[in-house]
Amino acid sequence: MPAPLRRCAGCGRRAPQRELLRFAARDGVLVTGRTEPGRGAYTCRSLACFERASARGMFPRILRQQVRIGLELRHLYTDAASGAGEAVAAQRKDLGATHG
């Protein structure tokens, strides 16, 4: 049986569920975890996708409730530690790319 596909909330790319990070709402706060109950929103493992989804209001739309998005979630992305997220986002903007 093929792996379930999910869509990134930041770039819209469809990918196998295991390749994406899952977020859910717990008491009005955005949390990560594959086992969190309720609706889930997914992003690629790129900080640029997380930031794009956050800036465009995709998490509340997908989760169907208002959520507080803490900056501590940035540590989940490997490109956040090196500061590459902003550089990658700028490079993609220059190239006209649409996904992470």
N, CA, C and O atoms as a GROMACS GRO file, in nm:
protein
  400
    1MET      N    1   0.085  -0.119   0.000
    1MET     CA    2   0.000   0.000   0.000
    1MET      C    3   0.089   0.125   0.000
    1MET      O    4   0.182   0.133   0.080
    2PRO      N    5   0.064   0.220  -0.087
    2PRO     CA    6   0.149   0.341  -0.092
    2PRO      C    7   0.130   0.428   0.032
    2PRO      O    8   0.025   0.428   0.096
    3ALA      N    9   0.236   0.501   0.064
    3ALA     CA   10   0.231   0.590   0.180
    3ALA      C   11   0.133   0.704   0.154
    3ALA      O   12   0.122   0.750   0.041
    4PRO      N   13   0.061   0.749   0.258
    4PRO     CA   14  -0.032   0.862   0.238
    4PRO      C   15   0.043   0.989   0.202
    4PRO      O   16   0.151   1.016   0.256
    5LEU      N   17  -0.014   1.066   0.112
    5LEU     CA   18   0.044   1.194   0.070
    5LEU      C   19  -0.021   1.307   0.147
    5LEU      O   20  -0.140   1.303   0.175
    6ARG      N   21   0.058   1.407   0.181
    6ARG     CA   22   0.009   1.528   0.246
    6ARG      C   23   0.066   1.648   0.172
    6ARG      O   24   0.166   1.636   0.103
    7ARG      N   25   0.000   1.764   0.188
    7ARG     CA   26   0.042   1.885   0.120
    7ARG      C   27   0.107   1.981   0.220
    7ARG      O   28   0.054   2.003   0.329
    8CYS      N   29   0.221   2.036   0.182
    8CYS     CA   30   0.291   2.134   0.266
    8CYS      C   31   0.208   2.262   0.274
    8CYS      O   32   0.163   2.313   0.172
    9ALA      N   33   0.190   2.313   0.394
    9ALA     CA   34   0.113   2.436   0.414
    9ALA      C   35   0.190   2.558   0.366
    9ALA      O   36   0.131   2.664   0.346
   10GLY      N   37   0.320   2.545   0.347
   10GLY     CA   38   0.401   2.658   0.304
   10GLY      C   39   0.414   2.669   0.154
   10GLY      O   40   0.391   2.776   0.097
   11CYS      N   41   0.452   2.559   0.089
   11CYS     CA   42   0.480   2.564  -0.055
   11CYS      C   43   0.378   2.490  -0.140
   11CYS      O   44   0.372   2.510  -0.261
   12GLY      N   45   0.296   2.406  -0.078
   12GLY     CA   46   0.194   2.333  -0.153
   12GLY      C   47   0.242   2.203  -0.214
   12GLY      O   48   0.165   2.135  -0.281
   13ARG      N   49   0.368   2.168  -0.193
   13ARG     CA   50   0.422   2.043  -0.249
   13ARG      C   51   0.356   1.924  -0.183
   13ARG      O   52   0.338   1.922  -0.061
   14ARG      N   53   0.320   1.824  -0.263
   14ARG     CA   54   0.267   1.699  -0.209
   14ARG      C   55   0.383   1.604  -0.186
   14ARG      O   56   0.470   1.589  -0.272
   15ALA      N   57   0.384   1.540  -0.069
   15ALA     CA   58   0.493   1.450  -0.034
   15ALA      C   59   0.439   1.340   0.058
   15ALA      O   60   0.334   1.357   0.120
   16PRO      N   61   0.511   1.229   0.066
   16PRO     CA   62   0.471   1.125   0.163
   16PRO      C   63   0.468   1.184   0.304
   16PRO      O   64   0.553   1.265   0.341
   17GLN      N   65   0.370   1.142   0.380
   17GLN     CA   66   0.348   1.194   0.514
   17GLN      C   67   0.474   1.187   0.600
   17GLN      O   68   0.500   1.279   0.678
   18ARG      N   69   0.552   1.083   0.590
   18ARG     CA   70   0.670   1.064   0.674
   18ARG      C   71   0.780   1.166   0.645
   18ARG      O   72   0.868   1.186   0.729
   19GLU      N   73   0.776   1.231   0.528
   19GLU     CA   74   0.878   1.331   0.493
   19GLU      C   75   0.847   1.470   0.546
   19GLU      O   76   0.932   1.559   0.540
   20LEU      N   77   0.727   1.490   0.598
   20LEU     CA   78   0.683   1.622   0.642
   20LEU      C   79   0.673   1.629   0.794
   20LEU      O   80   0.663   1.526   0.860
   21LEU      N   81   0.674   1.750   0.848
   21LEU     CA   82   0.651   1.771   0.991
   21LEU      C   83   0.503   1.800   1.012
   21LEU      O   84   0.443   1.878   0.938
   22ARG      N   85   0.443   1.739   1.113
   22ARG     CA   86   0.300   1.758   1.142
   22ARG      C   87   0.283   1.852   1.260
   22ARG      O   88   0.355   1.843   1.360
   23PHE      N   89   0.186   1.941   1.247
   23PHE     CA   90   0.151   2.034   1.354
   23PHE      C   91   0.004   2.018   1.386
   23PHE      O   92  -0.076   1.984   1.299
   24ALA      N   93  -0.032   2.044   1.511
   24ALA     CA   94  -0.171   2.042   1.556
   24ALA      C   95  -0.188   2.153   1.658
   24ALA      O   96  -0.091   2.216   1.701
   25ALA      N   97  -0.312   2.177   1.697
   25ALA     CA   98  -0.341   2.278   1.798
   25ALA      C   99  -0.372   2.210   1.930
   25ALA      O  100  -0.451   2.116   1.937
   26ARG      N  101  -0.307   2.258   2.036
   26ARG     CA  102  -0.338   2.210   2.171
   26ARG      C  103  -0.361   2.332   2.258
   26ARG      O  104  -0.268   2.409   2.282
   27ASP      N  105  -0.482   2.350   2.304
   27ASP     CA  106  -0.519   2.464   2.388
   27ASP      C  107  -0.484   2.597   2.322
   27ASP      O  108  -0.438   2.690   2.389
   28GLY      N  109  -0.505   2.606   2.190
   28GLY     CA  110  -0.481   2.730   2.118
   28GLY      C  111  -0.336   2.759   2.085
   28GLY      O  112  -0.304   2.870   2.042
   29VAL      N  113  -0.249   2.661   2.104
   29VAL     CA  114  -0.106   2.677   2.077
   29VAL      C  115  -0.066   2.575   1.972
   29VAL      O  116  -0.105   2.458   1.979
   30LEU      N  117   0.012   2.618   1.874
   30LEU     CA  118   0.061   2.527   1.771
   30LEU      C  119   0.170   2.439   1.830
   30LEU      O  120   0.269   2.488   1.884
   31VAL      N  121   0.151   2.307   1.818
   31VAL     CA  122   0.249   2.210   1.868
   31VAL      C  123   0.281   2.112   1.756
   31VAL      O  124   0.204   2.097   1.661
   32THR      N  125   0.394   2.047   1.768
   32THR     CA  126   0.433   1.946   1.670
   32THR      C  127   0.417   1.808   1.729
   32THR      O  128   0.429   1.789   1.850
   33GLY      N  129   0.392   1.712   1.644
   33GLY     CA  130   0.381   1.574   1.691
   33GLY      C  131   0.289   1.492   1.603
   33GLY      O  132   0.178   1.534   1.571
   34ARG      N  133   0.336   1.378   1.567
   34ARG     CA  134   0.255   1.288   1.482
   34ARG      C  135   0.137   1.228   1.557
   34ARG      O  136   0.040   1.187   1.495
   35THR      N  137   0.144   1.223   1.690
   35THR     CA  138   0.038   1.158   1.765
   35THR      C  139  -0.058   1.258   1.831
   35THR      O  140  -0.149   1.217   1.904
   36GLU      N  141  -0.040   1.386   1.805
   36GLU     CA  142  -0.132   1.486   1.862
   36GLU      C  143  -0.271   1.464   1.802
   36GLU      O  144  -0.283   1.441   1.682
   37PRO      N  145  -0.374   1.471   1.885
   37PRO     CA  146  -0.509   1.449   1.832
   37PRO      C  147  -0.560   1.568   1.751
   37PRO      O  148  -0.511   1.680   1.764
   38GLY      N  149  -0.658   1.542   1.668
   38GLY     CA  150  -0.724   1.649   1.592
   38GLY      C  151  -0.664   1.670   1.455
   38GLY      O  152  -0.582   1.593   1.407
   39ARG      N  153  -0.710   1.779   1.392
   39ARG     CA  154  -0.664   1.813   1.258
   39ARG      C  155  -0.515   1.841   1.258
   39ARG      O  156  -0.460   1.889   1.358
   40GLY      N  157  -0.450   1.810   1.148
   40GLY     CA  158  -0.308   1.832   1.137
   40GLY      C  159  -0.273   1.918   1.017
   40GLY      O  160  -0.341   1.914   0.914
   41ALA      N  161  -0.168   1.997   1.030
   41ALA     CA  162  -0.112   2.076   0.921
   41ALA      C  163   0.032   2.030   0.904
   41ALA      O  164   0.100   2.000   1.002
   42TYR      N  165   0.079   2.023   0.782
   42TYR     CA  166   0.211   1.971   0.752
   42TYR      C  167   0.296   2.075   0.681
   42TYR      O  168   0.244   2.157   0.605
   43THR      N  169   0.428   2.072   0.707
   43THR     CA  170   0.522   2.154   0.630
   43THR      C  171   0.640   2.066   0.591
   43THR      O  172   0.668   1.964   0.655
   44CYS      N  173   0.708   2.108   0.484
   44CYS     CA  174   0.835   2.046   0.448
   44CYS      C  175   0.931   2.069   0.564
   44CYS      O  176   0.902   2.147   0.655
   45ARG      N  177   1.042   2.004   0.562
   45ARG     CA  178   1.143   2.021   0.667
   45ARG      C  179   1.232   2.141   0.638
   45ARG      O  180   1.353   2.136   0.660
   46SER      N  181   1.173   2.246   0.588
   46SER     CA  182   1.244   2.368   0.553
   46SER      C  183   1.187   2.485   0.633
   46SER      O  184   1.065   2.503   0.638
   47LEU      N  185   1.273   2.563   0.694
   47LEU     CA  186   1.229   2.678   0.772
   47LEU      C  187   1.151   2.776   0.683
   47LEU      O  188   1.056   2.839   0.729
   48ALA      N  189   1.191   2.788   0.558
   48ALA     CA  190   1.122   2.880   0.466
   48ALA      C  191   0.976   2.840   0.450
   48ALA      O  192   0.889   2.927   0.445
   49CYS      N  193   0.947   2.711   0.443
   49CYS     CA  194   0.807   2.666   0.430
   49CYS      C  195   0.728   2.696   0.557
   49CYS      O  196   0.613   2.740   0.549
   50PHE      N  197   0.790   2.673   0.674
   50PHE     CA  198   0.722   2.704   0.801
   50PHE      C  199   0.691   2.853   0.809
   50PHE      O  200   0.579   2.892   0.844
   51GLU      N  201   0.789   2.936   0.776
   51GLU     CA  202   0.769   3.080   0.784
   51GLU      C  203   0.664   3.128   0.684
   51GLU      O  204   0.585   3.217   0.715
   52ARG      N  205   0.664   3.072   0.566
   52ARG     CA  206   0.565   3.109   0.464
   52ARG      C  207   0.424   3.070   0.510
   52ARG      O  208   0.330   3.148   0.497
   53ALA      N  209   0.410   2.950   0.565
   53ALA     CA  210   0.279   2.904   0.614
   53ALA      C  211   0.231   2.994   0.728
   53ALA      O  212   0.113   3.028   0.735
   54SER      N  213   0.323   3.031   0.816
   54SER     CA  214   0.288   3.118   0.928
   54SER      C  215   0.247   3.257   0.880
   54SER      O  216   0.145   3.310   0.923
   55ALA      N  217   0.327   3.315   0.791
   55ALA     CA  218   0.300   3.450   0.741
   55ALA      C  219   0.169   3.459   0.663
   55ALA      O  220   0.101   3.562   0.666
   56ARG      N  221   0.134   3.354   0.595
   56ARG     CA  222   0.012   3.354   0.513
   56ARG      C  223  -0.112   3.308   0.589
   56ARG      O  224  -0.220   3.298   0.532
   57GLY      N  225  -0.096   3.279   0.718
   57GLY     CA  226  -0.211   3.239   0.800
   57GLY      C  227  -0.264   3.101   0.767
   57GLY      O  228  -0.384   3.075   0.782
   58MET      N  229  -0.177   3.013   0.721
   58MET     CA  230  -0.221   2.880   0.680
   58MET      C  231  -0.252   2.788   0.798
   58MET      O  232  -0.340   2.703   0.789
   59PHE      N  233  -0.180   2.804   0.909
   59PHE     CA  234  -0.205   2.714   1.022
   59PHE      C  235  -0.347   2.731   1.078
   59PHE      O  236  -0.416   2.630   1.095
   60PRO      N  237  -0.393   2.853   1.106
   60PRO     CA  238  -0.532   2.866   1.153
   60PRO      C  239  -0.634   2.819   1.049
   60PRO      O  240  -0.736   2.761   1.084
   61ARG      N  241  -0.606   2.843   0.924
   61ARG     CA  242  -0.699   2.801   0.818
   61ARG      C  243  -0.711   2.649   0.811
   61ARG      O  244  -0.822   2.595   0.806
   62ILE      N  245  -0.598   2.581   0.811
   62ILE     CA  246  -0.599   2.435   0.800
   62ILE      C  247  -0.653   2.370   0.927
   62ILE      O  248  -0.731   2.275   0.920
   63LEU      N  249  -0.613   2.423   1.042
   63LEU     CA  250  -0.655   2.365   1.170
   63LEU      C  251  -0.795   2.408   1.212
   63LEU      O  252  -0.853   2.353   1.305
   64ARG      N  253  -0.849   2.507   1.140
   64ARG     CA  254  -0.985   2.558   1.165
   64ARG      C  255  -1.002   2.615   1.305
   64ARG      O  256  -1.108   2.602   1.367
   65GLN      N  257  -0.896   2.679   1.355
   65GLN     CA  258  -0.902   2.751   1.482
   65GLN      C  259  -0.781   2.843   1.493
   65GLN      O  260  -0.679   2.820   1.429
   66GLN      N  261  -0.795   2.947   1.572
   66GLN     CA  262  -0.684   3.039   1.594
   66GLN      C  263  -0.579   2.969   1.680
   66GLN      O  264  -0.613   2.902   1.777
   67VAL      N  265  -0.453   2.986   1.643
   67VAL     CA  266  -0.344   2.926   1.721
   67VAL      C  267  -0.233   3.029   1.739
   67VAL      O  268  -0.209   3.113   1.653
   68ARG      N  269  -0.166   3.019   1.853
   68ARG     CA  270  -0.047   3.100   1.878
   68ARG      C  271   0.072   3.020   1.828
   68ARG      O  272   0.089   2.903   1.862
   69ILE      N  273   0.155   3.084   1.746
   69ILE     CA  274   0.270   3.017   1.687
   69ILE      C  275   0.395   3.068   1.757
   69ILE      O  276   0.436   3.182   1.737
   70GLY      N  277   0.456   2.984   1.837
   70GLY     CA  278   0.575   3.022   1.912
   70GLY      C  279   0.701   3.012   1.829
   70GLY      O  280   0.715   2.922   1.746
   71LEU      N  281   0.792   3.104   1.853
   71LEU     CA  282   0.919   3.103   1.780
   71LEU      C  283   1.005   2.981   1.814
   71LEU      O  284   1.096   2.947   1.740
   72GLU      N  285   0.975   2.915   1.926
   72GLU     CA  286   1.054   2.799   1.965
   72GLU      C  287   1.040   2.684   1.864
   72GLU      O  288   1.122   2.592   1.863
   73LEU      N  289   0.937   2.688   1.781
   73LEU     CA  290   0.920   2.583   1.679
   73LEU      C  291   1.027   2.591   1.571
   73LEU      O  292   1.047   2.494   1.498
   74ARG      N  293   1.094   2.703   1.560
   74ARG     CA  294   1.200   2.718   1.459
   74ARG      C  295   1.313   2.616   1.479
   74ARG      O  296   1.380   2.580   1.382
   75HIS      N  297   1.334   2.571   1.603
   75HIS     CA  298   1.444   2.477   1.628
   75HIS      C  299   1.423   2.341   1.560
   75HIS      O  300   1.517   2.263   1.551
   76LEU      N  301   1.302   2.314   1.514
   76LEU     CA  302   1.273   2.187   1.447
   76LEU      C  303   1.338   2.177   1.310
   76LEU      O  304   1.353   2.068   1.254
   77TYR      N  305   1.377   2.289   1.256
   77TYR     CA  306   1.429   2.293   1.120
   77TYR      C  307   1.580   2.304   1.121
   77TYR      O  308   1.636   2.391   1.188
   78THR      N  309   1.647   2.217   1.048
   78THR     CA  310   1.792   2.214   1.048
   78THR      C  311   1.851   2.340   0.987
   78THR      O  312   1.960   2.381   1.027
   79ASP      N  313   1.782   2.403   0.891
   79ASP     CA  314   1.836   2.524   0.830
   79ASP      C  315   1.818   2.646   0.919
   79ASP      O  316   1.872   2.752   0.887
   80ALA      N  317   1.745   2.635   1.030
   80ALA     CA  318   1.727   2.748   1.122
   80ALA      C  319   1.855   2.773   1.202
   80ALA      O  320   1.888   2.888   1.230
   81ALA      N  321   1.924   2.667   1.239
   81ALA     CA  322   2.043   2.682   1.321
   81ALA      C  323   2.154   2.756   1.248
   81ALA      O  324   2.231   2.830   1.309
   82SER      N  325   2.162   2.737   1.119
   82SER     CA  326   2.269   2.802   1.043
   82SER      C  327   2.228   2.936   0.987
   82SER      O  328   2.309   3.007   0.927
   83GLY      N  329   2.100   2.973   1.007
   83GLY     CA  330   2.052   3.099   0.951
   83GLY      C  331   2.025   3.089   0.802
   83GLY      O  332   2.006   3.190   0.734
   84ALA      N  333   2.025   2.967   0.750
   84ALA     CA  334   2.009   2.947   0.606
   84ALA      C  335   1.865   2.965   0.561
   84ALA      O  336   1.840   2.983   0.441
   85GLY      N  337   1.769   2.960   0.652
   85GLY     CA  338   1.628   2.971   0.613
   85GLY      C  339   1.599   3.098   0.536
   85GLY      O  340   1.533   3.094   0.432
   86GLU      N  341   1.646   3.210   0.587
   86GLU     CA  342   1.622   3.336   0.520
   86GLU      C  343   1.696   3.343   0.387
   86GLU      O  344   1.643   3.395   0.289
   87ALA      N  345   1.818   3.291   0.384
   87ALA     CA  346   1.896   3.293   0.259
   87ALA      C  347   1.831   3.205   0.154
   87ALA      O  348   1.825   3.241   0.036
   88VAL      N  349   1.782   3.088   0.196
   88VAL     CA  350   1.716   2.997   0.102
   88VAL      C  351   1.589   3.061   0.050
   88VAL      O  352   1.559   3.053  -0.069
   89ALA      N  353   1.512   3.124   0.138
   89ALA     CA  354   1.388   3.188   0.097
   89ALA      C  355   1.416   3.300  -0.003
   89ALA      O  356   1.345   3.314  -0.103
   90ALA      N  357   1.518   3.379   0.023
   90ALA     CA  358   1.553   3.488  -0.069
   90ALA      C  359   1.598   3.433  -0.203
   90ALA      O  360   1.563   3.486  -0.308
   91GLN      N  361   1.676   3.325  -0.199
   91GLN     CA  362   1.724   3.265  -0.323
   91GLN      C  363   1.607   3.209  -0.404
   91GLN      O  364   1.603   3.225  -0.526
   92ARG      N  365   1.513   3.145  -0.337
   92ARG     CA  366   1.397   3.090  -0.407
   92ARG      C  367   1.313   3.201  -0.468
   92ARG      O  368   1.261   3.187  -0.579
   93LYS      N  369   1.300   3.310  -0.395
   93LYS     CA  370   1.223   3.424  -0.446
   93LYS      C  371   1.289   3.476  -0.573
   93LYS      O  372   1.221   3.507  -0.671
   94ASP      N  373   1.423   3.486  -0.571
   94ASP     CA  374   1.495   3.534  -0.689
   94ASP      C  375   1.479   3.440  -0.807
   94ASP      O  376   1.470   3.484  -0.921
   95LEU      N  377   1.475   3.308  -0.778
   95LEU     CA  378   1.465   3.209  -0.884
   95LEU      C  379   1.321   3.183  -0.927
   95LEU      O  380   1.296   3.119  -1.029
   96GLY      N  381   1.227   3.232  -0.848
   96GLY     CA  382   1.086   3.209  -0.879
   96GLY      C  383   1.039   3.070  -0.844
   96GLY      O  384   0.936   3.025  -0.895
   97ALA      N  385   1.112   3.000  -0.757
   97ALA     CA  386   1.073   2.866  -0.715
   97ALA      C  387   0.951   2.874  -0.626
   97ALA      O  388   0.927   2.977  -0.563
   98THR      N  389   0.874   2.765  -0.619
   98THR     CA  390   0.750   2.767  -0.542
   98THR      C  391   0.746   2.668  -0.429
   98THR      O  392   0.644   2.661  -0.361
   99HIS      N  393   0.850   2.589  -0.405
   99HIS     CA  394   0.841   2.493  -0.297
   99HIS      C  395   0.974   2.470  -0.231
   99HIS      O  396   1.080   2.508  -0.281
  100GLY      N  397   0.964   2.402  -0.113
  100GLY     CA  398   1.081   2.379  -0.031
  100GLY      C  399   1.126   2.244  -0.044
  100GLY      O  400   1.224   2.205   0.020
   0.00000   0.00000   0.00000
